Amino acid sequence: MMKDSLLIILNALPEPVFLTDADRCITLANGAARELFGEGLIGKDFLDAVRHPDALSCIDAVLSGQAKAETVISLPVPVRTTYRVSAMRLGSSDESGATAVISLHDISHVLEAEQMRSDFVANVSHELRSPLTALSGGIETLKGAAKEDAAGRKRFLDIMEREAARMNRLVGDLLSLSSVEVNEHVRPSEKVNVLGVVESVVASLETQARAEKKPIRLERPEDDWYVLGDEDELTQVFQNLIENALRYSREESEVSVSFSGLDRVSGIEGPALGIVVKDQGEGIAADNIPRLTERFYRVDGSRSREKGGTGLGLAIVKHILNRHRGRLIIESEKGVGSTFTACLPLPLAVQKKPVS
């Protein structure tokens, strides 16, 4: 095959590919390889481009007569990335003198997914272990020391009820998260009155807000706002955001909910609607904010569990907004409070009033 024709074919491949001669000198490098390792690769030793001992061992094995070889390496540039290096010996040298072909396949996303699954199982196990231990201990105590102690029975039954409710919330959130992730690629198409959804959520939380002396102030816009969405899922979004605001606000402080039309939001095409939930809590340190939507991530784990949090609420919010092609914006100031803005795209076909 002519060298120019071979280069055209290799340039069409998305992963870096090299051809080397018997002395390990690079005779050809496709566009992906040049983009990753720079220009001027031809004539260089392969080790000068891919500086990793395992990659060197892989190509040397092939140049020594082995038909093929594979290894996994991690390179620090441009960002730390893990590659599967595959080397294969060619049957005979072509006009360029190529003896071996080496490709690098990015497997970072595969390893990250495996790590996420492993972490997820570990986190679920950890979250369930505590309430299960409390339930087991309560049952054992009720069967023994507290068997004839009325006050003790009540105390342990209250603990067991609380821990069972906590497990129930956790299982419910896990099922919600799983359901949202399954359908995340399918954008909802139902017309939803966002103001109506928020009003319903606020009404359902008013009793809790009064009991905790944390009134919810809803700043109603003049018009109804309609978006394309799933009403049940959007209810979950605002339920989680407002409950979080109540959970972490200071005593006798106010939680505000407002609406804002946005001309531009990063990641959203066209205008958007922002539903702003603001609390007057302790605030969140800037380095914690990017991780808040991770599963089971808590700024203060013991406080979150004490207040009934499962560590999954904001992860559910993020995935639901992703399904709606929206975004969650989090702003916070220590000692002042936090603002969570759920941004939803406003297609031209869905205005502030229902489309006839």
URCORHU-V611242 format. One line per field, one symbol per residue. psi: psi as a letter, one per 40 degrees, with the letter a starting at -180 (. if undefined). A space follows every 10 residues. Layout:
psi: ???
This chain:
psi: hidddddddd deheihhihi aeeehheihi ddddddeiif dheihddddg ghdddddddd ddeeeidiii ihihieidih ihihhhhhhi dihadeehdi hhihhheddd dddddddddd dddddddddd dddddddddd ddecdedehd dddddddddd dddddddddd dddddddddd ddedehhiei hhhddddddd ddddeddddd defgihhhgh idiihhihah dddddddddd dddddddeii hfiihihiih hhdhhhehha iihhhhhhif aeihideddd edeihehhdg ddddddeeie eedddddddd dddefaihhh iihhedaihh hhhhigideh aeiih.
